């Protein structure tokens, strides 16, 4: 708890700045969109949409930059000299990143609701965000069970939460010898390799688990899915299926990243 409080005190200005910029841009975008003027309205829609979309990734990248600076750059020596296990320090930083991500997602929903006040009429819908949300829920409920919707929401949440773990792994692994000689180049190289491995793991997972979520008798359900057949069909494919095989593959990669980062903190840190 003490380490989490320290992370909050140390990064609150950074987090507040990113969130504040997103709020201001969203409000500005909402006002411009509501004017319905030919040039300003589309500009406001674009501005607000970008601000809402990049809020959570922006927070995560800002915390990743702070993670590098506080752990391996300016104050890295001080951090690693603390009489606290490296794994505990990493756990506090990762937990704080997860909490900020969750808070950012909550703020994203609020900002989208505010933004909808201007966007709704512009796209011919009710400006009340709760009315729009209710209509969306009715449409989704008509083709999917509540369990399926809950599973989809949890999957979307998981996709957001894995990124800080991947980012922190890239920073820590890229700061070990001999990659640390490249400065920021080490973490960037590790992230590129990690991203490539994650994509390959996802493809292998989809081949190994040939199932997905798609429409079956007018409702969403588990259906067979062959990525090899889809690749052979190419643009001729008409199936609208979300494969499931990539999920356990990415989960395994993420668990490895978390474990390996702990090992880095405990045994492989090199600031020289």
C-alpha atoms as one frame of an Amber mdcrd trajectory, in Angstrom:
protein
   0.000   0.000   0.000   2.846   2.388   0.811   4.451   1.774  -2.586   1.118
   2.386  -4.337   0.702   5.649  -2.457   4.199   6.624  -3.531   3.336   5.895
  -7.177   0.217   8.038  -6.850   2.092  10.945  -5.320   4.898  10.682  -7.852
   2.797  10.425 -11.004  -0.425  12.271 -10.159   0.662  15.406 -12.019   1.543
  13.394 -15.119  -1.705  11.427 -15.034  -3.747  14.549 -14.312  -2.147  16.417
 -17.204  -2.918  13.696 -19.749  -6.487  13.331 -18.472  -6.973  17.091 -18.351
  -5.872  17.552 -21.959  -8.281  14.807 -23.048 -11.147  16.444 -21.144 -10.467
  19.886 -22.629 -10.168  18.542 -26.174 -13.371  16.534 -25.762 -15.287  19.563
 -24.488 -13.957  21.666 -27.329 -14.842  18.954 -29.831 -18.347  18.661 -28.378
 -18.975  22.398 -28.686 -17.647  22.554 -32.243 -19.651  19.491 -33.290 -22.857
  20.936 -31.793 -22.565  24.071 -33.926 -23.415  22.021 -37.041 -21.309  24.449
 -39.076 -19.838  22.958 -42.264 -16.148  23.124 -41.347 -16.102  23.386 -37.561
 -18.540  20.539 -36.889 -16.509  17.824 -38.688 -13.346  19.239 -37.115 -14.909
  19.035 -33.669 -16.071  15.474 -34.302 -12.551  14.475 -35.322 -10.946  16.312
 -32.404 -13.238  14.841 -29.768 -13.066  11.357 -31.262  -9.272  11.357 -31.210
  -9.126  12.700 -27.637 -11.450   9.984 -26.342  -9.774   7.196 -28.313  -6.205
   7.993 -27.263  -6.924   8.805 -23.599  -6.191   5.343 -22.185  -3.272   4.550
 -24.542  -1.887   8.006 -23.759  -2.029   7.339 -20.020  -0.351   3.962 -20.473
   2.444   5.365 -22.627   2.982   8.235 -20.191   3.335   5.764 -17.314   5.668
   3.640 -19.437   7.899   6.671 -20.033   7.851   7.323 -16.294   8.616   3.640
 -15.646  11.731   3.905 -17.796  12.818   7.221 -16.296  12.262   6.209 -12.669
  13.641   2.668 -13.008  16.440   2.773 -15.549  17.241   6.383 -16.378  17.537
   9.492 -14.220  16.427   8.075 -10.878  17.047   4.426 -11.656  20.001   4.095
  -9.314  17.975   5.450  -6.408  15.015   3.157  -7.142  17.145   0.001  -7.268
  19.050   0.984  -4.140  15.896   0.930  -2.022  15.833  -1.866   0.603  12.757
  -3.363  -1.052  12.576  -6.424  -3.264  12.599  -5.572  -6.953   9.558  -7.746
  -7.551   7.570  -5.685  -5.038   8.551  -2.430  -6.704   7.528  -3.781 -10.097
   4.249  -5.112  -8.675   3.423  -1.665  -7.299   4.200   0.034 -10.612   2.230
  -2.539 -12.614  -0.732  -2.386 -10.203  -0.758   1.389 -10.398  -0.716   1.214
 -14.215  -3.693  -1.163 -14.108  -5.604   1.131 -11.740  -4.902   4.155 -13.927
  -6.057   2.168 -16.962  -9.326   1.271 -15.222  -9.861   4.887 -14.157  -9.039
   6.010 -17.687 -11.636   3.642 -19.132 -14.224   5.033 -16.721 -13.337   8.578
 -17.753 -13.507   7.527 -21.404 -17.115   6.395 -20.948 -17.998   9.678 -19.244
 -16.328  11.741 -21.958 -18.051   9.730 -24.670 -21.376  10.468 -22.995 -20.578
  14.186 -22.990 -19.325  14.037 -26.569 -22.495  12.279 -27.687 -24.517  15.381
 -26.768 -22.913  17.054 -29.768 -22.451  13.996 -31.966 -25.938  12.494 -31.597
 -27.856  15.152 -33.549 -25.017  15.357 -36.096 -25.575  11.689 -37.001 -29.365
  11.865 -36.814 -29.807  10.271 -33.377 -31.041  11.383 -29.961 -28.564  13.607
 -28.143 -29.276  11.823 -24.831 -26.382   9.350 -24.333 -28.478   7.122 -22.064
 -31.127   6.770 -24.761 -28.465   5.860 -27.305 -26.883   3.377 -24.876 -30.281
   1.791 -24.273 -30.861   1.381 -28.011 -27.432  -0.190 -28.432 -28.097  -2.573
 -25.557 -31.432  -3.611 -27.069 -29.769  -4.367 -30.404 -27.000  -6.377 -28.807
 -29.383  -8.244 -26.510 -31.487  -9.251 -29.509 -28.636 -11.313 -30.959 -26.622
 -12.267 -27.877 -27.087 -13.589 -24.351 -26.115 -11.560 -21.304 -23.294 -14.030
 -20.638 -21.906 -13.529 -24.133 -22.055  -9.748 -23.716 -20.325  -9.963 -20.336
 -17.625 -12.166 -21.835 -17.096  -9.679 -24.653 -16.798  -6.803 -22.190 -14.258
  -8.732 -20.102 -12.254  -9.584 -23.218 -12.174  -5.925 -24.250 -11.067  -4.968
 -20.748  -8.320  -7.601 -20.810  -7.048  -6.280 -24.143  -6.517  -2.891 -22.498
  -4.916  -4.280 -19.345  -2.261  -6.378 -21.078  -0.556  -3.382 -22.686   1.134
  -1.988 -19.540   2.542  -5.451 -18.822   3.932  -5.682 -22.348   5.301  -2.145
 -22.237   7.006  -2.676 -18.877   8.507  -5.958 -20.052   9.963  -4.257 -23.121
  11.482  -1.506 -20.978  12.951  -3.885 -18.398  14.259  -6.454 -20.877  15.596
  -3.720 -23.139  17.448  -2.193 -20.185  19.430  -5.352 -19.489  22.902  -5.973
 -20.873  23.843  -5.765 -23.674  20.737  -3.948 -24.944  21.062  -1.175 -22.366
  24.004   0.187 -24.369  21.487   1.358 -26.962  19.594   3.564 -24.522  15.940
   3.845 -25.543  16.718   1.719 -28.583  16.862  -1.395 -26.403  13.247  -1.170
 -25.140  12.005  -0.186 -28.601  13.709  -3.204 -30.194  12.335  -5.567 -27.543
   8.821  -4.200 -28.029   9.012  -4.703 -31.804  10.143  -8.304 -31.280   7.474
  -8.839 -28.617   4.755  -7.462 -30.883   5.860  -9.782 -33.688   5.958 -12.800
 -31.361   2.514 -11.917 -30.004   1.047 -11.780 -33.509   2.625 -15.129 -34.415
   1.390 -16.663 -31.162  -2.102 -15.403 -31.947  -2.025 -17.013 -35.389  -0.781
 -20.311 -33.944  -3.518 -20.133 -31.316  -6.188 -19.629 -33.975  -4.879 -22.630
 -35.886  -4.801 -24.782 -32.747  -8.244 -23.659 -31.553 -10.434 -23.448 -34.706
 -13.452 -21.754 -33.119 -14.853 -18.248 -33.009 -17.878 -16.126 -32.175 -20.305
 -15.556 -35.016 -23.968 -15.494 -35.987 -25.688 -18.863 -35.804 -29.436 -19.068
 -36.448 -29.763 -15.333 -35.952 -27.876 -15.227 -32.645 -24.255 -14.960 -31.610
 -22.667 -18.247 -30.610 -19.558 -20.379 -30.880 -18.953 -21.470 -34.465 -16.141
 -23.270 -36.257 -13.464 -21.025 -37.708 -10.452 -21.892 -39.843  -7.908 -19.149
 -40.302  -6.201 -21.201 -43.025  -9.437 -21.407 -45.004 -10.024 -17.687 -44.474
  -6.558 -16.872 -45.763  -7.143 -19.023 -48.818 -10.429 -17.260 -49.557  -8.881
 -13.825 -49.042 -11.202 -10.980 -50.023 -13.782 -13.527 -51.184 -14.516 -14.499
 -47.575 -17.990 -13.512 -46.367 -17.752 -14.831 -42.813 -17.959 -12.286 -40.000
 -16.432 -14.263 -37.151 -14.233 -13.222 -34.263 -11.699 -16.026 -33.652 -11.131
 -17.237 -30.098  -7.808 -19.046 -30.449  -5.721 -15.892 -30.067  -7.013 -15.281
 -26.528  -5.143 -18.059 -24.641  -2.064 -17.430 -26.805  -1.876 -13.754 -25.877
  -2.644 -14.611 -22.247   0.346 -16.954 -22.143   2.593 -14.303 -23.698   1.385
 -11.760 -21.124   1.993 -14.132 -18.212   5.499 -14.765 -19.522   6.118 -11.018
 -19.784   5.022 -10.473 -16.172   7.159 -13.363 -14.891  10.190 -12.322 -16.907
   9.927  -8.706 -15.758   9.936  -9.837 -12.132  13.053 -11.885 -12.872  14.625
  -8.826 -14.455  13.956  -6.719 -11.378  15.237  -9.382  -9.014  18.285 -10.675
 -10.867  19.142  -8.932 -14.125  19.094  -5.172 -13.550  22.076  -3.436 -15.085
  22.346   0.350 -15.029  26.020   0.517 -16.008
